[in-house]
Amino acid sequence: MTTPNPNHYPQTTFTSTAFGPSLLTDRRKTIAKTTIHTQLDKLKNTGRYDCFKLQWHPTYEDHSMWPVPLHLFWDSDIAKWIEGAVYFLASFGHDEEVDNAIQELVEMIRGAQQEDGYLNVHYTVVEKAKRWSNLRDMHELYNAGHLIEAALAHHSYYKNNRLMEPVVRYVSLIHKTFGPGNDQVHGYPGHPEIELALLRLYAETGNEEAYSLAHYFLSERGNPKGQDGKHYYDWEREQRGEHEYLCPSTYPRPGWYEYCQAHRPIQEQDTVEGHSVRQMYLLTAVADMIYLSESSKKSLAEGEKPWKQALYKCWDNMVSRKMYLTGGIGSVKQWEGFGIDYHLPQSSDEGGCYAETCAAIAAMMLAERILKFDLNARFADVMELCLYNAVMTAMSTDGKAFTYTNQLGSSEADKSVREDWFWCACCPPNVTRLFGCLGGYVWHYGQEEKTASSDTYINVHLFTNARLEFPVPGGKGKATLEQKTEYPGESKVSFALDAPEGTNLTLRLRMPSWCKSETGLSPGKLGQDGVSTKSGYLVLPPSYTSKNKRFSLDFGNFSPRWISPHPYTGQRTLSLARGPIVYCVEDADNAWESNHFKDILVKPGDVAEEQVKDEKTGETYVKLKAKGLKRDMRSWEASSLAPGWDDVQKADVAEEEKELIFVPYYFRANRGGKGNMRVGLQKA
Amino acid sequence: MTTPNPNHYPQTTFTSTAFGPSLLTDRRKTIAKTTIHTQLDKLKNTGRYDCFKLQWHPTYEDHSMWPVPLHLFWDSDIAKWIEGAVYFLASFGHDEEVDNAIQELVEMIRGAQQEDGYLNVHYTVVEKAKRWSNLRDMHELYNAGHLIEAALAHHSYYKNNRLMEPVVRYVSLIHKTFGPGNDQVHGYPGHPEIELALLRLYAETGNEEAYSLAHYFLSERGNPKGQDGKHYYDWEREQRGEHEYLCPSTYPRPGWYEYCQAHRPIQEQDTVEGHSVRQMYLLTAVADMIYLSESSKKSLAEGEKPWKQALYKCWDNMVSRKMYLTGGIGSVKQWEGFGIDYHLPQSSDEGGCYAETCAAIAAMMLAERILKFDLNARFADVMELCLYNAVMTAMSTDGKAFTYTNQLGSSEADKSVREDWFWCACCPPNVTRLFGCLGGYVWHYGQEEKTASSDTYINVHLFTNARLEFPVPGGKGKATLEQKTEYPGESKVSFALDAPEGTNLTLRLRMPSWCKSETGLSPGKLGQDGVSTKSGYLVLPPSYTSKNKRFSLDFGNFSPRWISPHPYTGQRTLSLARGPIVYCVEDADNAWESNHFKDILVKPGDVAEEQVKDEKTGETYVKLKAKGLKRDMRSWEASSLAPGWDDVQKADVAEEEKELIFVPYYFRANRGGKGNMRVGLQKA
C-alpha cells in the first residue's frame, strides 16, 4: 500500500497536471469554451440560477411527479456547476462570465442560509415545516453533499471562505441533527453523496464533525432497528402517515430499500443492487473510509472491519456480472440501476440497458478511491474503460448535447440521439466536473508508505499527453513526469522524468489487461535494475529511475479485437474494440440500415483500420471495417405459425453481405442519421 | 364459418365424448381418483370449505398482503372445485364423497346470499360496508364469474336450480348495479372472468341480463372518461381516498392499467399486455361476443366492430412475440404477465419466465372460442401446444402436486419442483376444470352454417383415442365418430364414422403445422371425392364421407426435431420436440448436472428415440438421447478482469462431451432429483 496525502483526491490534485494535445484535451477545451457557458445559460433559463433567492417559481407548482418534484435537485445543479466551473477556471484561466456567475451564486447561497444554518431551497420555500421528514426520497442531504463539494472547489480556487463558511455551518447543523444520541435522528440519506463529500471535507480541512457525520451515516445505513426498533425509512414513513404500499414508482415493491442500498448494513452487502449512482457514491465513501483506516488516520469499529470485504464483493459482482462491455452499469430503467446477475440487454427493446452517465462517472470515482489503498490494474482498467466509453459517449463533440442513458443498441422507441438538457440534470454537470479534475485520475503520487520520507512514488493509471509536477516529500524541490503518446490511438508511451537528486522515486505503470502481448520497456527489461510487475503494474524502482530519465512503454499490438460478453448474459454477440476503445456501428456510416442492426451477423474475421478526420466535427479517429451478413429476421415472424420453428428452416431467409463501418462508441450520435446504432452484433 | 349450437362450449359438449386409453385419459383418471379428493381435503383444511357459512376465520386477520388479502379468492376456489368435480361425476360416475361435498357446499352458498341477492364472503364478513368499492383489485366480480360457471355445471349435472337460482339472483343484482344509467356504476372488473361466464349463462339459458351485463363490462372497459369524466379506476381510487401513487406492487408504475387490460378500450388494444390470465379471460369473452354477432344471435354496436381486428392483433402479438416454445405465456413475475415483444427468458435467473398454468389453460379457452368462427389450424395448433406442454407440465403424474409457474429453465432460487397447494390456489382447480371438460376441446360439431338443416360437420382439433356421439341436426338420429391412435406418440390416426343416411357430413381434420411432410389420407387423396385443404384442415366433404366410413390420417415423420425461438428473443437455444411434445433435460436422467444445464451446448445433430416405462410413476413415454458439450462457464468469470474478453480465449475452457437424455417437458419433476431442468440448450 502507498500513502498519498490524505487530501490526495482528483479534485485537489488535478492542478498538478498539465495536459498536452489529445482526445481528452479536445473535450476539456470544448467544455471550457462551450459547455460551461451553455450550462450556465440553462441554469438561467430554467429558474435554477435564481433559486437561492428563495422566491417562488412556477415550477414549484408542478405536481406531476411524486415524491420527487421537478425542482428538488436545483440546489445540486447549481453546486455542481460551480464545482465544475471552478476546475476549468483553475485549468484554463480567468473567464469573466463564469467568474461573475460563481461569485453571484455564492452570494445568493449565503443569503439563503437560515438562522440556524439550514440551507435547502425546497424546504425553505415550498414545504417549510417538513425539513428532514423524508430522507428516503427528498434529496436534502444529497443537495448538501454537492454544496460541500462546491465549497471545497471554491475555497481551493478563490482562497476565501465565502462558500465554505455557510457550508460548514450547515454541516454543523446536520451533525447536530443526526447521530446516535437520544435527541438525534437516526437517519441517513436515501441518495448517498454527502458521505463522500464529508470525507473530503474532513481530509482537506480537518473538519472532525464532517468525519463523524460521514461515519455515522455509513455505519447506521441499513440498520433494521435504527429508530424506535424499526428501519429508519419505515419509521419515517409512518411518521408521515403514509400507507405501507405507497412508495416511489422506482420501487418494484414496497420496502425495496435495495433501491438506496439500505436493505442491510454495509458489511452485509455483497452484491451491487438498486440505483447504480447511489450504489457507486456509497461505495466511494466506503472506500475512502477504508483508506483512512488503513492509512491510520482514523480507525473503524470492529463491526465495520468487514466493510472492506463487502466492498470487494460488490466490486467483483459489478465488474464480472453487472457491467456492460462499455463500462456502463445499470440495466434496469425502472430503478435506474442494477438488474440480476448477467442481466445485460443492449437496448430497451431487448428488455433493458440504462447505463446512466453519472453511474459510469461514479464507477471511475470508486475505482480511483480503491487504487489509493489497493494498486491493482483491475481497478484502473475499469476506470479507463468507463472514461473512454460509457462516459465519453455521453457528450457530443461540440459540448452542447448529452445523453443520460447510454444504451448499447438503439430501437425505434429509444434512438441513439442526444438532448441538450434534462429535467433531472445530473449528468451534464457531472461530465463537466469529471473532465475538470481529470488530471487527478491520470496518476497518484506521494510519499511511499512506511519508508524514509524521501521515498517517492508515482502510479500512472491513464496514458495521455500530460505533465505532472509536484513537490517531492521532504521539501527538496519538485519532481516532474511527462508522458508523450498517441494513446489511445497508438500503443507507445514515452516518459521523461525529472526529480531532485535523492528522490528515490518508484514509478508504477499500468499494463492494460486487454494487451495481447507483454508490455515492452525501453531501455531495460523485467528483472533488470529491479524492474518487476505487480498486480498489473510495471514497477520501476529507484534503481531504474535513478539511471533512466527517458524511457518508453509499448503495449504491443493495437489491432482490433472481437470481444464478447459472458455467455450467461445470453448476449451471443461480438463487439469490436481497439485499445481501450469499444466500437459501434451507426447508420451515419451504414446508411442502408433501418432496423437498428438487429439483423446483422458477424464472424470474428478480418478488420481493416483507417485513420480518418470527420469533416463535420473535426474529430480524428480510427475507423474500422469488417464484413457482416444481413439476414432480415423481421420476415420470419409472419411465416411462423407457432412460437418456434425448425432450425433448418432458417436457411429460407435471404442473406446479403454487407461491409460494416465501425466508429468509436464515444463518437456516436454526432453526425445526424436516423438514430440506428449498436455495439454488439449477433455472432453468426 | 360454421355454426355450432350457441351453447356449444367445451363445458357443455364434453359429455358427447368418451375417451379411450391415452396419456390424456391417464391424467383424467388420476384427477377423478385422486386430485378431486386431495383438493377437497385442501379446501377443508384451509378453512375454505366452510367460508360460505359466513363465520369469522383467523386467516381474515392476516394483513400481510395488500390490497388482496389471502382469503379473497376463497369463493372462487369453492366454485372452481364444484365445477371441476361435477365434470368428473358426469364422466366417471357417482362418487359419494364428492357428491356429498357438492351438495353441502351448494347449500352453504345458498345460505350465504344476502337479502338483496349479494353473494360474496369477504364483503359480507370482513368489510361489510365496502361492497363494490374496489373493482380494480378486489376480485368481487371475478368470484361471481366462477360462481356462474359452477352453477352452469351444477345445473347441467344435477338438473336442479339449487345453485343456479341464487346465482341468477346475484347476476340480477349486479346487472342492476352496473350499467350506463345515471344511477348505475360505470365500472368493470379488474380481473376479467365474469364476462365469459355471463356469455355462457346467456347462451345456455337465454338469460338476457347476463348478456347485457357482459356486453356492458366489455364495452365500458378502458373508457378514459367513464365515471364523472375520469377513468373508472382513478375515480374509485379517489373515492377510497387513496394517494395517486398508492398501487398494488404488481404495477411497475401508478395507473398502469395495462395490468388489467383497462388502459384503453378493447377496440384499441393491439398487443397483449399485463396480467396474462386476465388478458386471456378477457379475449375469450371478446371472442365469444364476436361469435355471437357473426352467428347473428346478437349484434355489436358500430364502435365494437373493430373488436375482431383487435382480437386478431392481440393473438398474433401473443403467438409470434410473447409465447414460449411450450405454449407458456407471461415472462414477467411482477405482474404475472407479458413482457415486451420477444422478452422470453427461460428462467428467473435470466430475468424472467412466469408462464402461469392458468394462463396456458386460458389460452386454450381463447383458441377454442376463436375456432368457433374461424376454423384455422393456427389456433388449434396453439391449443394443442399449450395442452401437452405448458398445461400438462403443471400437474404431477400422481395428481397430487402442481406448479403455478412453468419456467423453461430452473435455477438455484427457482428449482423445478412442485407444491401441493398455493395460497392463491387458482391453478390446481383450473387443471381439474380443463381436464374435466376436455372432450369439448377435441372437436366441434353441429349444423353447417347457412345450409340445409341436414348439413352436418365435425371439426377435429385434437387427436386421441376418443369417440364422439351426437344427434345430427334435423332429428334423424345420432352420428358417431371414433378416433383410434397412439398420438402424440405416433403419427397415425384411424377414424370410424357412423351417421344416419343423408346426414351430409363434412369432416375437417387439423393438420399440425409442425408436420414435415404432407398429411396422408387413406383411402383417398387431395382432389379426389372433393377432398381439399383449407386453413390447415383437411376437408372431407359429404362426397367423401358418404363413401368412406373407415379412413386414416398419417402426419408423417414423427422423428424428433430441433426448434429455436425467434432470434430477436436473444435466446440462441435449441430445444427438442417430437410431435406436439416439447422436451427437456433434467438431472433425474442426467445426474452429473448441478448448474441447471446452463453450461450445456448442443448442435442440431442425431437424436435417438426409445420407448420407456418409468417404474416409479408407471408413465410410458418416448425418451430422446442426443450429444451435448459441457463447457463450465462458471470458471470464466474469475479469469475475466474486465467485462468482456477476446472471443478466442473461450477455447481455454475445458470441454467435456455428454450424452443428454431428454424427457417430455410435461413429465418433469416427477422422479425426485435436485431440481435441475432446462428446455432450451445453448446452440453450440
Contacts between the chains, C-beta under 8 A, distances in Angstrom:
chain1	res1	chain2	res2	distance
A	66	B	243	8.0
A	66	B	244	6.9
A	66	B	245	5.0
A	67	B	245	7.6
A	242	B	243	7.5
A	243	B	66	7.9
A	243	B	242	7.5
A	243	B	243	6.9
A	243	B	246	5.3
A	244	B	66	6.9
A	245	B	66	5.0
A	245	B	67	7.6
A	245	B	246	5.9
A	245	B	247	7.6
A	245	B	248	7.4
A	245	B	249	6.4
A	246	B	243	5.3
A	246	B	245	5.9
A	246	B	246	4.3
A	247	B	245	7.6
A	248	B	245	7.5
A	249	B	245	6.5
A	249	B	252	7.3
A	249	B	253	4.2
A	249	B	254	5.8
A	252	B	249	7.3
A	252	B	252	7.2
A	252	B	334	5.9
A	253	B	249	4.2
A	253	B	334	7.8
A	254	B	249	5.7
A	319	B	641	7.7
A	319	B	642	7.1
A	319	B	643	5.8
A	320	B	637	4.8
A	320	B	638	7.9
A	320	B	640	6.2
A	320	B	643	7.0
A	321	B	637	7.3
A	323	B	643	4.1
A	324	B	643	6.5
A	325	B	643	5.9
A	325	B	644	4.2
A	327	B	643	7.5
A	334	B	252	5.9
A	334	B	253	7.8
A	339	B	351	6.6
A	340	B	349	6.5
A	340	B	351	6.1
A	341	B	349	7.1
A	342	B	349	7.9
A	342	B	350	7.5
A	343	B	350	7.7
A	343	B	351	4.8
A	345	B	570	7.2
A	349	B	340	6.6
A	349	B	341	7.1
A	349	B	342	7.9
A	350	B	342	7.5
A	350	B	343	7.7
A	350	B	570	6.0
A	351	B	339	6.6
A	351	B	340	6.1
A	351	B	343	4.8
A	351	B	351	6.7
A	351	B	352	7.9
A	352	B	351	7.9
A	377	B	641	7.7
A	378	B	641	4.7
A	378	B	642	7.8
A	381	B	641	6.2
A	381	B	642	5.4
A	382	B	642	6.6
A	385	B	642	6.2
A	385	B	643	7.8
A	513	B	641	4.5
A	513	B	642	5.8
A	514	B	642	6.6
A	514	B	646	7.8
A	516	B	646	7.9
A	536	B	641	7.9
A	561	B	646	5.3
A	562	B	646	6.9
A	562	B	647	4.8
A	562	B	648	8.0
A	563	B	644	4.3
A	563	B	645	6.2
A	563	B	646	6.1
A	563	B	647	6.7
A	564	B	644	6.4
A	564	B	645	6.9
A	564	B	647	5.1
A	564	B	650	7.7
A	565	B	643	7.0
A	565	B	644	5.7
A	566	B	633	7.1
A	566	B	636	6.3
A	566	B	637	6.7
A	566	B	640	7.1
A	566	B	643	7.8
A	567	B	633	5.2
A	567	B	636	7.6
A	567	B	682	6.9
A	568	B	598	6.6
A	568	B	633	6.3
A	570	B	345	7.2
A	570	B	350	6.1
A	570	B	570	5.3
A	570	B	571	6.8
A	570	B	572	7.6
A	571	B	570	6.8
A	572	B	570	7.6
A	572	B	572	4.3
A	574	B	647	6.3
A	575	B	644	7.2
A	577	B	644	7.7
A	598	B	568	6.6
A	604	B	647	5.0
A	604	B	648	7.3
A	633	B	566	7.2
A	633	B	567	5.2
A	633	B	568	6.4
A	636	B	566	6.3
A	636	B	567	7.6
A	637	B	320	4.8
A	637	B	321	7.3
A	637	B	566	6.8
A	638	B	320	8.0
A	640	B	320	6.1
A	640	B	566	7.1
A	641	B	319	7.7
A	641	B	377	7.7
A	641	B	378	4.7
A	641	B	381	6.2
A	641	B	513	4.5
A	641	B	536	7.9
A	642	B	319	7.2
A	642	B	378	7.8
A	642	B	381	5.4
A	642	B	382	6.7
A	642	B	385	6.2
A	642	B	513	5.7
A	642	B	514	6.6
A	643	B	319	5.8
A	643	B	320	6.9
A	643	B	323	4.1
A	643	B	324	6.5
A	643	B	325	5.9
A	643	B	327	7.6
A	643	B	385	7.9
A	643	B	565	7.0
A	643	B	566	7.8
A	644	B	325	4.2
A	644	B	563	4.4
A	644	B	564	6.4
A	644	B	565	5.6
A	644	B	566	8.0
A	644	B	575	7.2
A	644	B	577	7.8
A	645	B	563	6.2
A	645	B	564	6.9
A	646	B	514	7.9
A	646	B	516	7.9
A	646	B	561	5.4
A	646	B	562	6.9
A	646	B	563	6.1
A	647	B	562	4.8
A	647	B	563	6.7
A	647	B	564	5.1
A	647	B	574	6.3
A	647	B	604	5.0
A	647	B	683	8.0
A	648	B	562	7.9
A	648	B	604	7.2
A	650	B	564	7.7
A	682	B	567	7.0
